[in-house]
Amino acid sequence: MNIYLIYCLAGVFVLVFVAQLYFYLRYMTGALRTMRKPKKGHTPVEPSEADVKGCSVIICARNEKYNLEHYLQTLLVQDYPLYEVIVVDDESEDGTREVIERYMNLDSRVRMTFVPKNARVGSSKKLALTLGVKAAKYDYLLLTDADCRPESPRWISVMMRGFSNPKTDIVLGFGAYFQEKSMVNRLIQFDTLFNGLHYLGAAVCGHPYMGVGRNLAYRKEAFFQCGGFSNLMTLRAGDDDMLVNKMANKDNTAVVCSPESITWSMPEGSLKAWLKQKRRHLSVSPNYRRNTKVRLFMEPFTRGLFYLLCIALFAIGGWLLGGGTLTESMPITSVELGAWLIGGTALLFMLRLITQLLVIDISAYRMGQRMFGLSVVWYDICLPLISLYMLATQPMFDKREW
């Protein structure tokens, strides 16, 4: 075997290792850096009554009778002095409107609007959100879903702290899923946590590119200044990530990530349903800004290359240890080179794994989720393959989506 080929493979392996380490230490720790505990004796300064910003919580609901009955109450016990809850009924047929009206009779902060029947749009949810934004009394909008439960009665208060800088137009939060004892749920948990750490960390580093509608806030004025969903209505999804990708920049975006700011949602109950949901979300990614697409491509590319080169270098090292010979002379023997290859590859693999375990499991612990341990390796390999397969086999959908 040619020694220069081995040197080339080893050099590329070191480069992708550095790229992966940089990704984890800079981007994936961004959310953790915002979650640092305040210094001893320090307590956050609450705004005075005169400085309180009014907040409109917006929920879009289609056939959400059960979820509204169970979760809407958690929004009405929030420890925030000035807010309303707007529920947009999107042509529900299961008694959703009756549930909203019942809450409206009980609490004047609950308001309702609705999507006209047979509205001819590509994405009904974007239309529903637009109607909710127009109906909002306040300039600060906080979005969540009908099946979401805030972790804390201080959810609105903590998320609104993100607007403490007058330049801030968008506040990104983390939306988790309820935990269940199933392999599918663990897959969903890891995928949600990894993606959450990625987009939150990117925003902390000055490269915001997406958010999730389960826990997202922005200013009403900024929504209309960027044209809202005017050029996004033909997309099947993107009511959250595409809007953030369109609006956000390093100066107008803040991240709020603390146990009190998290929302919890019901996950998909089957692998098929989750894959369908993930396919829908991935379908809009080609419409991201070019620099966003480059950044999103580089991480899974270097990750895949890292694993492939691990296998190749281990195989070459084993071949050399087993008596393989080189075409060029060297100051060390083939056996010694094989030992160096296997030892060096194993060392870098373990360094990356330890970094990965620490970042992901510490983040999971602080966000109230179960830690993943060595199963991280399995999810780390299979999730990019799932995404690649779904992007490669993405069908064209013309039907109306919510």
N, C-alpha and C positions, 0 to 999 in steps of 0.2 A: 504493500500500500504506500502511496505517496505521502511523505511526511508533511509536505506543505498543505495538502488537503486536511490533514489532522489539525495542523496549526490554524487553518482558516476556520474549521468547524469550532475549535475551542475558543478562538477569538470572538466569533459571532455569539457563541454561548455566553461568554462573559458580558458582551454588550446587552443582550436581551435580559440577562440577570439584573444588570444595573438599571435598565429601563423598568423592569418589574418592581424592583426595590424602590425606585423613585416614585412610581405610581402609588405604591402602598404608603410610603412615608409622607408624601406630599398631599396627595388627593384623598386617599381613603381615611386619613386621620383628620381631615378637615372638620367633620362633625364632632369628633372627640375634642378637638381644640376649642370648639364653642361650648362644650359641656364642662369645662373646668370649673371646679367648685370655687365659690367666692372666698376671698381671704377671711380668716377668722375675725369675727366681729363685724363683718361687712354685710349689710342687708340691702337688697335692691330698693331704690327710691321710687315709691309709687307716685304717679302723677297726681297733681292736685285736681280738685273737682273741675276747676276752670280749664285745665289742660287735657281732660279726658276726651279722646277722639271717639265719636260715634261709630259703631261697627254694624254692618249688615251681614248676617250669616245667611248664605244662599245654599239651598238644597234643591236639586232637580230630582223629581220623583215620577217614575212610571211604574204603576202597579206595585207600590211600596207600602201597602196598608199594614202588613205585619211589621216591617222594620220601623215605620213611623210610630206605630203604637208602642214599640219597645225602646226606641232610641231618641225620639224627639224630646222627651222629658229631660234627658241629660243636657240638652242645650238650654233649657229654661231654668236651670239651677246654677248657671255660671256666675262666678263672683266678679262681675263687671257691671259698672253702673249704667252704661248707655249702649244698648244694642237692640236689634230686632232680628227675627228669624223669618226669612222669606222662603216659602216652599212653592216651587213651580210645578204644577200638575201637568204632566205631559201625556195627555190623552189616556189617563188611567181608566181601567175598567173593573177594578177590584174593590172599590170603596175607599180608595185613597183620599178622594176629595172630602168624603164624610169625616174621615179621621182629622184632616187638616181643619175643617170647619169646627169640629168639636174642640180642638186645641185653641182655635181663634176665640171661641166663646169663653174659654177658661183663662186665657192670657192675651192681653192686648198687644204684646210684642210679636205675636205670631201673625203673619200676613200671607196672603196667597195670591198668585197670579197663575196663568195657564197658557198652554200652547193651543192655538186654534186647531180645531179638528181638520184632518187631511192637509196639514201644512206641507207644501211641496218643497222640501229641502233635503240635501244629501245627508245631513247630520241633525237629527231632531234635538239632540242634547245641546248642541251649540246654540240653536235657536232658543231653547229653554233658558240657557244661561244668559243669553243676551236680554231676554225679557226680564229675568230676575235682576240683572244689573240695572236696567232702566227703571225698575220698580223700587230700587233701593233708595232709602231716604238719606243714607250717609255715604260719604266719599270712600270709606275704608270697607272693603269687601272681603269676607272670609268664607272660603268655599269648603264644603264637606259633602259627604254622600248620605243618603237616607239610612244606610246600614252601618253608619259610623257611630262610635261612642268615644267621646274625648276621655283621655286618661284621668283628667283632673277637672274640678270645677273652675280652675284657674286657666283653662285652655285659652279662652279669648284674651284674658289679661296678658298671658305670656306671649302669645302670638302678636298682639298689638305692640309689645315692646320693640318688635322688629322695625316699627315705623318711627322710632325715636330720632333717627336722622331724617331731617326734612327732605333730603334727596331721595329717600327710599320710596320706590313705587311698588316693589314686589317683595314678599316675604315667603320663603320656602320652609315648609315643615315636613316632618316625617310621618307617613301613614303606614302603620303596621297592620298585620292580619292576626285575628284570633288564632291561638295555638290549639292544635288537635293532635291526637296520637295516630298519625298515619304517615306513610312515606311521601305521599303527594303533598301533604301539609308541610313537611320538613323541606321539600324542594321549593315550595312557594315561599316559605320563611327565608330560606337562604337567598333566593333570587331577589326578593323584596329588600332584604337587608343590604345585599351587595349593591343593587342599583341605587338604593337610598344613600348609602355612604358615598357612592360615586357622584351623583348629581349634587348632593349637599357639599361634598368636599370640593368639587369643581367650582361651585359658586363661591365658597370661602376663598378659593385661590384666584378669583376674578374671572372665571370662565363659566358663568351660569348657562345652562342649556335646556333644562327641563324642570318640571315640578309635577306633583300628583294632585289631582282634584279632590282627593280625600282630605288634604290639609295644605291649603294654598291661599294666600291673601294678596290682594293688589288694590291699587287705588282706582276708583271709578273713572277719574279724569284720565289716568294713564291708559285705561282700557279703550276709551273712545279716541284718544289722541293717536293710538296706533292702528285704529280702524277695526278694533275688536276681531271678530271672526269673518270679516267681509271677504277675505281671500282664502279662507280655510273651510268654507261650507261644503266644498266638494270632497273633502277628506273624510274617510270613515270614522277616524278618531282624531285625537289632537286637541280636544277641548282644554287640556291642561298643558301637556308638554310642548305642543306646537305654539300655543299662545305665549308661553314663557320664552321659548326659543326666538320668538318674534319680538318680544318686548324687552327682554332682560339684557343688561350689560353690567360691567363690573362696578359701576357707580350707583346704579339704582336698585340693586338686589341685596337683600339681607337673608341670613339663615338663622332660624331659631330652632335649636335642637336641645331639648331637655326632657326629662321624664314627664313634666307637666304639659308639654306642648304636643305630645303624641296622640294620634287618633287610632282607634282599633276598628277594623272592618271584618265582615264575614268573608272568608276566602272561598274560592271555587271548591266544590265538593268532589270533583273528579279530575283525573289527568286530562281527559278530553276537553272538559270545559275550560280548564286553565290554559291549555294549549291554544284554544280558540281565542281566549282573551289576550294571550301574549302575541298571537299572530296579528290580531287587530292593532295592538299597540305598535308592533314592529313595522306595520304597513306604512306608517307615516314617517318613519325615520329617514327615508331618502329625501324628504323635504326639509330636513334640518339645514342650517347654515353650513357652508362648505368647511369652515374651520372646525365646527362641531363634529362633522362626519369624519374628518381626519383624526381628531382626538379619540372618538369612539372606536375607530378602526384600529388604532395603534395598540390599545391595551389587549384585546383578544388576539391580535396578530402576534405580538411579542409573547403572549402567554402560550399560544399554540406552538410557536417556534421553540420556546423554552422546553416544553415537554418532548417535542420531537428530537431536539438536540440532546436532551438527557438520554433518551433511548439510544440514539446513534453513538454517543460517546461511551456509554456503558458497553454497548456491543463491540465497539472498536477496542476498548480497553480489555474486555474479556477475550477477544480474538488475539490480542498481543500477548496476554498472559498465557494463552493456550498454545503459543508457539508461532504465532503469525510473525512475518518478517516485513521489514521496510525496504523500499527500493533505494534509499539513500543511507549513507553512514551517519552515525550520531555519536555524541560523546557518552550517551547512556544506552543501555540495552533496551530491546523491545519490551522485555518483561518489566523493567523499571518504568518505561514510558506508560505501559498499560496500567501499572499501579498508580502512577500519578494521575492519569486520566480518570480512573474510577474514583480515586480519593477526592480529587478536585471537584468532579461532577457531583459526587455525593455531598460534599461540603456546601456547595452553592445551592443545591436542592434543599438541604436542611435549613440553611439560612433563610431562604425565601419562605419555606414552610413555617418556620418559627415566627417570622415577621407577619405572615398571613394569619396564623392562629391568634397571635396577640392582638392584632388590629381588629379582626372580625369578632373574636370572642369577647374582648373587652367592650366593644361597641354593643354587641348583643346583650351583655350583662347590664350595661348602663341604660339600655333602652327597654329593659324588662322582658327580654326574650331568653329562651334557652340557648346555651352555647353549643357549638357544633363539633368541637374537637377535631379528630383526624378525618371525619366525614367531609371536611372542607375540601380535601383532595378530590373526592368523587364528584362533588358539585362543581368544583373548579374546572373539571374536565368536561363533564357532560352538558352543562348549561350553554357554553358557547356552541357546541355541536348542535344542540336543539335550535338555538337561534339561527345558526347558519342554514340548517335544513329548512326552517320556516321561511327565511328570506328567499332562499333559492326556489322554493315551491309556492311562493306567494301567488294565490289566484287573484283575478280581477273581480271585484265586487261592484255591481252597479246598484244593488238594492239599497233602500233607505236604512241607515243604521242609527242606533241611539248612542 
